[in-house]
Amino acid sequence: MAITFGDDPVRQELAVLLQRMDAGETVDRTYERAWIDLKEEAGRRDADGHITAGAPQNEAAARKLAAEAACMANTPGGGALIVGVADDGALIGADLDAEWLRHRIYQLTRRLLTVDATEVEVRGVRLLCVVCPSALEPVRMNDKIQWRVDDHCVEVDAATWHARRMRTLNYDWSADASATPVSALRSQALDVARDFLRESGDAGAMDLANSSDLQLLRRLNVVTSDGMLTNAGVLAFVGRGVACLDYVHRDYAGGDSTVRVRRTGRALLEELAEAFLMIDAHDKTHHLQAGLVVRQVRDIPILAAREAVVNGVAHREWGQSAPTIVEHVGRTLRVTSPGGFYGGVNESNIITHPSQSRNPALTQLLADLRVAEREGIGVDRMVREMVRVGHHPPVIREISGPFVRTSLVGDALDEAWIAWLSAIAPAEESADVSSLLLLQRLVVVGWVDEERAATLIQLTVEEARGAIVKLTRASIRGAALLTRVEGTPDGTPSVWRLSDEARRVLEACAVEVGQTRPDLSRAEVARSYAEARGRISSTELASLVGASAPNVGSVLKALAGDGVLEPSTPAGRGRGFFYRWRPASSPDGASVSS
């Protein structure tokens, strides 16, 4: 394709979708996000729904696209329209003249919006990409201000738009001075603050805890020179009149609540302390013995649980009166907080993206008080605490509202995994988030390469390659932890699996704790590998599963018989022979990913 995009998130997402279309993938309305929308030109369908010829200048289409462009521009970060794609993903093309459309949108938006309208060709079909920059003032269409929520345009009032604009410009509401004097603070909240500091065991925190009330507040930067609390100070030490947290415990999904804590008239620090107590009380403790050492492990690691709750109050939208909801159901903790992702953070980069907050002053206050841990725990620490006991990583998603929901699912503890990690040297590898995620994939899937690693650990391919290389230097019981898969074509990224000794030690750990671990079947490994890499040979599969090539040929033949693979040569044998991945076909004959 002729178009080259810059590094901004909208253009990056646009480039990804265009590349998928160009590769033959069906990109339909299910791919639409807050940043991207697929559109047809108005007036191109007749009464029977058939596509008719378009025109370089189409006033009806321009007006509809101007409204959509205004909606995108009003959304923080802007957005883009791909014109010429039907809802079902069919490429019907766009006949509008790009320059005419750009100027017409400028006129229709009262000269407030200048879009970038660019022609692209995808599989021989002309499309238009209309990139809409973030507006400096609200762009009204039909006297309405609209912006994107999920994949829809919704009306918003001017006050809300300007409030979001101020946040986009790094305005920190929590740092503003309030009209509440220091004398209004709750002594109980001060006591809780000192408890958090003392519990940390840090010398600096202990010194801070022993300060006078006024010194403590000043050193925490929550009091102004004229004796007024900041908004963060009011939340932490006075409260906001309505509950900040709503904690509910149930023994199982759908069961009656056994505990409900939603208190008014309390400060945020008091509510946090009580929520932590409730979580601790209902988070079952297990005693695991390794030799002469007995280790206590919770269903949901305490550090991960606390971080989820702290994130749910530190980064939320405090302009909404709804509380942050903490649902503790069996072995699952779910925290739902008002407001969507913020500052460029999203589900695909949340582990590695630099910390961003709507409320920097409040976030700093909670960190200074060691509310979660000595230096504050990041999302990466939450991931580490869950994975190191064999649980799935936290699921952190933006849901309709918008809200951010963090789910920690404490499956049955994997005692063999815990014991196996303790046998890895150096010990730092079993505490490194990237290493833990890679090891978990190697155990569950059987292999990893730099492309799959990059998505998993949310780093660039180059950084993911470095993370794998670092892991290859680790050992287990004196043997290498990883081994390279043989038979990969020259010029393609290397593939790695657990070494035979690493597998043997994991099996021995399982036997020691009386655990039966499900074995990965050769067919499962072959399918996942071929689907991701596009091909597989008997040499590769044999290396993946630790067998000889003649012993795995029948597996690949069976997958070919099932229509999953296809031979690279008609004869089905010979030097360099391999199988290609064959995507399944939908009823209409189109290829779909398995």
SULTA-V429240 format. One record per run of one state. SS is the DSSP state (A for helix, B for strand, O for the rest). FROM is the first residue (numbers start at 0). TO is the last residue. If there is no record, write none. Layout:
SS:FROM:TO
SS:FROM:TO
This chain:
O:0:7
A:8:21
O:22:27
A:28:30
O:31:34
B:35:38
O:39:43
B:44:44
O:45:49
B:50:50
O:51:57
A:58:73
O:74:77
B:78:82
O:83:83
B:84:84
O:85:89
B:90:90
O:91:96
A:97:107
O:108:114
B:115:121
O:122:123
B:124:131
O:132:138
B:139:140
O:141:142
B:143:148
O:149:150
B:151:154
O:155:156
A:157:167
O:168:171
A:172:174
O:175:175
B:176:180
A:181:183
O:184:185
A:186:199
O:200:201
A:202:208
O:209:211
A:212:218
O:219:221
B:222:222
O:223:226
B:227:229
A:230:236
O:237:243
B:244:249
O:250:255
B:256:260
O:261:266
A:267:281
O:282:283
B:284:289
O:290:291
B:292:297
O:298:300
A:301:313
O:314:322
B:323:328
O:329:330
B:331:337
O:338:358
A:359:367
O:368:377
A:378:386
O:387:393
B:394:398
O:399:401
B:402:408
O:409:413
A:414:421
O:422:422
B:423:424
O:425:425
A:426:429
O:430:431
A:432:443
O:444:446
B:447:448
A:449:456
O:457:459
A:460:471
O:472:473
B:474:475
O:476:477
B:478:479
O:480:480
B:481:483
O:484:493
B:494:497
O:498:498
A:499:511
O:512:520
A:521:532
O:533:533
B:534:535
O:536:536
A:537:544
O:545:547
A:548:550
O:551:551
A:552:560
O:561:563
B:564:566
O:567:577
B:578:580
O:581:582
B:583:584
O:585:589
B:590:591
O:592:593
